[in-house]
């Protein structure tokens, strides 16, 4: 500011010097006239006054111009400082690390995040060399080489991911962009570097890969059949158990239509498959069914229980289906054997000449054969009834229930050689009564088996 004022003073001094020289010239001219004419003197004095006035006017104009120039320069400097401050705030507000380095690796500009990344302040990092803040010489050489390549080629460099090790040993992953900054002559001696921290994304991807690997291991080792397919029925995955059973290779079926694979493996189940697929809707996303399939290796037929599941996205729209099947052949065979045994035992019980039934502690019938003492009955009409609701009188029902409970409470059998029974029609029957306690899993007798033999 002092230099600017001095320049203005210097210019004004020059004007006064010119004015002084003009006055001296006029005085010389007057002296040469020798006082011969008062008119001439008056004329020259007027000239002097005019020159003085013009000089003062020129000086004022020059001062006004100088002041305006100074004001404009000050305003420009203020605006430049404000713009610099604004740009600094913008760069610091960007959630990425931003800095500029020259060919020697000197930091010409850094934002706060970039400085914090290496544990320094902006002031400490600005002007420092990469080699002074990075102890990894291999990284330093790599960064300088990449920067030189960008500046020499004037082409930006983009690295989708780069692994960086911090001074404290922590590992960070970045997406890197390096762009050349041009000088007025069209060359580049500085490079702008923008680092986007993708560490969380990278860690999430690695966790997802581990999870997928674990999921695949579980699915591949699962003893059941598992496959997945898209809404257009294109198979996206089949596990090893499915391939081994049906004689496929995963590469042969993934990408093909599910219906084509079913048509090849179990053509007789095509219609069932279509019906099952039609049942799956967003309102009914899970369905199960059982059917027989043929083992391609052994040529044996097996029963498989399938559970089909429709997978929905966050908007409730179908995006994939999953089917899991379990070989239940042994279970079905055991069920069939149990049913056969049950049928056999039912025939044996019904063929017995005695009346046989089981009642619980409340006197409810749990099982009977077709030889009830009061005549032929439909088993379904009696099972579930209580003694009080059956065909006995109230006193008879109370008597029989007391005997049943006595057997269950004591846990001991009861045998009555002869017992008189008056039927609802008035007829009298004589019978032997054998009551035996039946024990539950907890070891407590909670049922009684009654065998009545007519000895009338």
C-alpha positions in Angstrom: 0.0 0.0 0.0 2.9 2.4 0.8 4.4 1.7 -2.7 1.1 2.6 -4.3 0.9 6.0 -2.5 4.5 6.8 -3.3 3.8 6.2 -7.0 0.9 8.6 -6.8 3.0 11.3 -5.1 5.8 10.8 -7.7 3.3 11.4 -10.5 2.0 14.6 -8.9 5.5 15.9 -8.3 6.2 15.4 -12.0 3.2 17.6 -12.9 4.4 20.4 -10.5 7.8 20.3 -12.2 6.3 20.8 -15.6 4.2 23.7 -14.3 7.3 25.3 -12.7 9.2 25.0 -15.9 6.3 26.7 -17.8 6.3 29.6 -15.3 10.1 30.0 -15.7 9.7 30.1 -19.5 7.0 32.8 -19.2 9.2 34.9 -16.9 12.0 34.7 -19.4 9.8 35.9 -22.2 8.5 38.8 -20.0 12.1 39.9 -19.3 12.9 39.8 -23.0 10.1 42.3 -23.6 11.9 44.8 -21.4 8.6 46.2 -20.0 7.6 47.6 -23.3 4.0 46.7 -23.0 1.8 46.3 -20.0 -0.6 44.5 -22.3 2.0 41.9 -23.0 2.6 41.4 -19.3 -1.0 41.0 -18.6 -1.3 38.5 -21.4 1.6 36.5 -20.1 0.2 36.6 -16.5 -3.1 35.2 -17.8 -1.2 32.5 -19.6 0.6 31.6 -16.3 -2.7 31.6 -14.4 -4.2 29.3 -17.0 -1.3 26.9 -16.9 -1.5 26.8 -13.1 -5.2 26.1 -13.3 -4.7 23.4 -15.9 -1.9 21.9 -13.8 -4.0 21.8 -10.7 -6.9 20.3 -12.7 -4.6 17.7 -14.2 -3.2 16.9 -10.7 -6.8 16.5 -9.3 -7.8 14.2 -12.2 -4.7 12.2 -11.8 -5.3 11.8 -8.0 -8.9 10.7 -8.6 -7.8 8.2 -11.2 -5.1 6.9 -8.9 -7.5 6.5 -6.0 -10.0 4.6 -8.1 -7.2 2.3 -9.3 -6.2 1.7 -5.7 -9.8 1.1 -4.7 -10.4 -1.4 -7.6 -7.1 -3.2 -6.8 -8.1 -3.4 -3.1 -11.5 -4.7 -4.1 -10.0 -7.3 -6.5 -7.7 -8.5 -3.7 -10.6 -8.7 -1.3 -12.7 -10.7 -3.8 -9.7 -13.0 -4.5 -9.2 -13.6 -0.8 -12.9 -14.4 -0.4 -12.9 -16.7 -3.4 -9.8 -18.5 -2.1 -11.5 -18.9 1.3 -14.7 -20.1 -0.3 -12.8 -22.7 -2.5 -10.9 -23.9 0.6 -14.1 -24.5 2.4 -15.6 -26.3 -0.6 -12.5 -28.6 -0.9 -12.5 -29.3 2.9 -16.2 -30.1 2.8 -15.8 -32.7 0.1 -15.8 -36.1 1.9 -12.8 -37.3 -0.1 -9.0 -36.8 0.3 -7.9 -34.1 -2.2 -4.4 -32.9 -2.8 -2.0 -31.5 -5.5 1.6 -32.7 -5.9 4.3 -31.6 -8.3 6.9 -33.6 -10.1 9.2 -33.8 -7.0 6.3 -35.1 -4.9 5.8 -31.8 -3.0 2.3 -31.1 -1.7 1.2 -27.8 -3.2 -2.4 -28.0 -1.9 -4.2 -30.4 0.5 -7.6 -30.5 2.1 -8.2 -31.3 5.8 -9.2 -34.9 5.2 -6.0 -35.6 3.3 -3.9 -34.1 6.1 -5.7 -36.0 8.8 -5.2 -39.2 6.7 -1.4 -39.0 7.4 -1.8 -37.6 10.9 -0.7 -34.0 10.0 -2.3 -30.6 9.8 -2.9 -28.8 6.5 -0.1 -26.4 7.3 2.3 -29.2 8.1 1.6 -31.2 5.0 1.5 -28.3 2.6 5.1 -27.9 1.2 6.2 -31.3 2.5 7.6 -34.0 0.2 5.9 -37.4 -0.2 9.2 -39.0 0.9 9.1 -37.0 4.1 5.6 -38.2 5.2 5.7 -41.8 3.7 8.2 -44.3 5.0 7.2 -46.8 2.4 9.8 -46.1 -0.3 8.1 -48.5 -2.8 4.9 -46.6 -2.4 6.7 -43.2 -2.8 8.3 -44.4 -6.1 5.0 -45.7 -7.3 3.2 -42.5 -6.6 5.9 -40.3 -8.3 6.0 -42.6 -11.3 2.2 -42.5 -11.7 2.2 -38.7 -11.3 4.9 -38.3 -13.9 3.0 -40.5 -16.3 -0.1 -38.4 -15.9 1.7 -35.1 -16.3 3.7 -36.3 -19.3 0.8 -37.8 -21.1 -1.8 -35.2 -20.0 -4.1 -38.1 -19.6 -6.0 -38.8 -16.3 -5.4 -42.1 -14.4 -8.2 -44.0 -12.7 -7.6 -46.9 -10.4 -10.9 -48.7 -9.3 -9.2 -49.8 -6.1 -5.8 -49.4 -4.5 -4.5 -50.8 -1.2 -2.7 -48.3 1.0 -0.9 -48.9 4.3 -1.0 -46.0 6.8 2.0 -45.1 8.9 0.4 -46.8 11.9 0.0 -50.0 10.0 -3.7 -49.8 9.2 -4.8 -50.9 5.8 -7.1 -48.7 3.7 -8.6 -49.2 0.3 -9.2 -46.2 -2.1 -10.6 -45.5 -5.5 -8.0 -43.2 -7.0 -8.3 -40.5 -9.7 -5.2 -38.5 -10.9 -5.7 -35.6 -13.2 -3.1 -33.3 -14.8 -3.2 -29.6 -14.0 -2.1 -27.5 -17.1 0.2 -24.5 -17.0 -0.3 -21.5 -19.3 2.0 -23.0 -21.9 -0.1 -26.2 -22.1 2.3 -28.4 -20.1 1.7 -30.0 -16.8 3.9 -29.9 -13.7 1.3 -30.7 -11.1 -1.2 -33.5 -10.6 -4.5 -33.4 -8.8 -5.2 -36.5 -6.8 -8.7 -37.5 -5.4 -8.9 -40.5 -3.1 -12.3 -42.0 -2.3 -12.2 -44.3 0.7 -13.8 -47.6 -0.1 -12.5 -49.5 2.9 -16.0 -50.3 4.3 -17.2 -51.3 0.8 -14.2 -53.6 0.4 -14.6 -55.1 3.9 -18.3 -55.7 3.2 -17.4 -57.4 -0.1 -14.9 -59.6 1.6 -17.4 -60.5 4.3 -20.0 -61.2 1.6 -17.5 -63.5 -0.2 -16.8 -65.4 3.0 -20.6 -65.6 3.7 -21.2 -66.9 0.2 -18.4 -69.4 0.5 -19.8 -70.6 3.8 -23.4 -70.8 2.4 -22.1 -72.7 -0.7 -20.2 -75.1 1.5 -23.4 -75.8 3.6 -25.6 -76.1 0.5 -23.1 -78.3 -1.4 -22.7 -80.6 1.6 -26.4 -80.7 2.4 -27.8 -84.2 2.1 -30.9 -82.9 0.4 -31.6 -81.6 -3.1 -31.3 -77.8 -3.6 -31.8 -75.7 -6.7 -32.7 -72.1 -7.5 -34.2 -70.5 -10.5 -35.4 -67.1 -11.8 -39.0 -66.1 -12.5 -38.5 -67.1 -16.1 -37.6 -70.6 -14.8 -33.9 -70.3 -15.7 -31.8 -72.4 -13.3 -29.2 -70.4 -11.5 -27.9 -73.0 -9.0 -28.0 -76.8 -8.4 -26.1 -78.5 -5.6 -24.0 -81.6 -5.8 -26.6 -83.9 -4.2 -29.1 -82.9 -6.9 -26.6 -83.5 -9.7 -25.4 -86.9 -8.3 -28.9 -88.2 -7.9 -30.2 -87.2 -11.3 -27.0 -87.8 -13.1 -26.3 -84.2 -14.1 -23.3 -81.9 -14.1 -24.0 -78.5 -12.7 -22.5 -76.8 -15.8 -25.0 -78.8 -18.0 -28.1 -77.5 -16.3 -27.4 -74.0 -14.9 -28.7 -71.6 -17.4 -31.3 -74.0 -18.8 -35.1 -74.0 -18.2 -36.2 -75.8 -15.1 -39.0 -77.5 -17.1 -36.5 -78.8 -19.6 -34.5 -80.4 -16.8 -37.6 -81.9 -15.2 -38.8 -83.2 -18.6 -35.4 -85.0 -18.9 -35.1 -86.2 -15.3 -38.7 -87.0 -14.3 -41.0 -86.5 -17.3 -44.0 -88.1 -15.5 -43.9 -85.2 -13.0 -44.1 -82.3 -15.6 -47.8 -81.6 -14.9 -47.3 -81.7 -11.1 -44.4 -79.3 -11.5 -46.5 -76.8 -13.4 -49.3 -77.0 -10.8 -46.8 -76.5 -8.0 -45.2 -73.5 -9.6 -48.7 -72.0 -10.2 -49.4 -72.2 -6.4 -46.5 -69.9 -5.5 -47.6 -66.3 -5.2 -46.5 -63.3 -3.0 -49.5 -64.1 -0.8 -48.6 -67.8 -0.7 -44.8 -67.9 -1.0 -44.2 -71.4 0.4 -45.6 -74.8 -0.7 -44.7 -78.4 -0.2 -45.5 -81.7 -1.9 -44.3 -85.2 -2.2 -43.7 -87.4 -5.3 -41.6 -90.2 -6.5 -38.5 -89.8 -8.6 -36.0 -92.2 -10.2 -32.4 -92.3 -9.1 -30.4 -92.0 -12.3 -27.4 -93.9 -10.9 -29.2 -96.9 -9.2 -32.3 -96.9 -11.2 -34.4 -97.0 -8.0 -37.5 -95.1 -7.2 -37.4 -92.8 -4.2 -39.9 -90.6 -2.4 -38.9 -86.9 -2.2 -40.6 -84.2 -0.1 -40.1 -80.9 -1.8 -40.5 -77.4 -0.3 -40.7 -74.6 -2.9 -40.2 -71.0 -1.8 -40.8 -67.8 -3.6 -38.2 -65.1 -2.7 -39.3 -61.5 -2.7 -37.3 -58.3 -2.9 -37.7 -55.3 -0.7 -40.7 -54.1 -2.9 -42.5 -57.5 -2.5 -41.7 -58.5 -6.1 -40.5 -62.0 -6.9 -36.9 -62.2 -7.9 -36.0 -65.9 -7.4 -37.3 -69.2 -6.4 -35.7 -71.9 -4.3 -36.6 -75.6 -4.1 -35.2 -78.0 -1.5 -36.0 -81.7 -1.6 -35.3 -84.5 1.0 -35.3 -88.2 0.2 -38.0 -89.6 2.5 -38.1 -93.1 1.1 -37.0 -94.7 4.4 -39.6 -92.6 6.2 -42.3 -93.5 3.7 -41.4 -97.2 4.0 -41.5 -97.0 7.7 -44.9 -95.2 7.6 -46.2 -97.9 5.2 -44.9 -100.6 7.5 -46.4 -98.9 10.5 -49.7 -98.6 8.7 -49.6 -102.3 7.8 -48.7 -103.3 11.3 -51.5 -101.1 12.6 -54.0 -102.7 10.2 -52.8 -106.1 11.3 -53.1 -105.3 15.0 -56.5 -103.9 14.3 -57.6 -107.1 12.7 -56.2 -109.1 15.6 -58.0 -107.0 18.2 -61.3 -107.0 16.3 -61.0 -110.8 15.9 -60.7 -111.4 19.6 -64.0 -112.8 21.2 -63.6 -110.4 24.1 -64.6 -106.7 24.4 -61.4 -104.6 24.4 -61.1 -100.9 25.0 -58.8 -98.3 26.5 -60.0 -95.4 28.7 -58.1 -92.5 30.2 -58.4 -91.0 33.7 -61.4 -89.0 32.9 -63.2 -92.1 31.6 -62.9 -91.1 27.9 -62.7 -93.9 25.3 -59.4 -93.9 23.4 -59.7 -97.2 21.6 -62.3 -100.0 21.3 -62.8 -103.1 19.2 -66.0 -104.2 17.6 -67.1 -106.4 20.5 -68.8 -104.0 22.9 -71.0 -105.7 25.6 -74.1 -103.7 24.6 -73.9 -104.9 21.0 -72.4 -103.9 17.6 -71.4 -100.2 17.4 -69.5 -97.9 15.0 -66.1 -97.4 16.5 -66.1 -93.8 15.5 -69.2 -93.1 17.5 -67.7 -94.4 20.7 -64.1 -93.2 20.6 -63.9 -89.8 22.3 -67.1 -90.5 24.4 -67.0 -90.5 28.2 -68.5 -93.1 30.4 -71.2 -90.8 31.5 -72.1 -90.1 27.8 -72.2 -93.8 26.9 -74.9 -96.4 27.0 -74.4 -97.2 30.7 -76.5 -95.9 33.6 -75.1 -93.2 35.8 -74.4 -95.6 38.6 -72.7 -98.1 36.3 -70.5 -95.3 34.8 -69.5 -94.1 38.2 -68.7 -97.7 39.3 -66.5 -98.4 36.3 -64.7 -95.1 36.5 -63.8 -95.8 40.2 -62.4 -99.2 39.2 -60.4 -97.6 36.3 -58.9 -95.0 38.6 -58.0 -97.5 41.3 -56.0 -99.5 38.7 -54.2 -96.4 37.4 -53.5 -94.9 40.9 -52.1 -98.2 42.2 -50.4 -99.2 39.0 -51.6 -102.8 39.5 -53.8 -105.1 37.5 -57.3 -105.9 38.6 -59.1 -109.2 37.8 -62.7 -109.9 38.5 -63.7 -113.5 37.8 -67.4 -112.8 37.7 -69.3 -109.5 37.3 -73.0 -109.0 36.6 -73.8 -106.4 33.9 -77.4 -105.3 33.3 -77.7 -104.0 29.7 -79.9 -101.0 28.8 -82.5 -103.4 27.3 -82.8 -105.2 30.7 -80.8 -108.3 29.7 -78.3 -109.6 32.3 -74.8 -110.6 31.2 -72.1 -112.2 33.2 -68.5 -111.5 32.4 -64.9 -111.7 33.6 -63.2 -108.4 33.9 -59.4 -107.8 33.4 -58.1 -104.3 33.8 -54.4 -103.4 33.3 -52.7 -100.0 33.8 -51.0 -98.5 30.7 -48.0 -96.3 31.5 -47.0 -93.1 29.7 -43.4 -91.8 28.9 -43.2 -90.2 32.3 -43.8 -93.6 34.0 -47.2 -92.7 35.3 -50.3 -94.8 34.6 -52.7 -92.5 32.8 -54.8 -95.1 30.9 -56.4 -98.5 31.5 -56.8 -101.5 29.2 -60.1 -103.3 29.8 -60.8 -106.8 28.6 -64.3 -108.2 29.1 -65.1 -111.8 28.4 -68.8 -112.9 28.3 -69.3 -116.0 30.5 -73.2 -115.8 30.5 
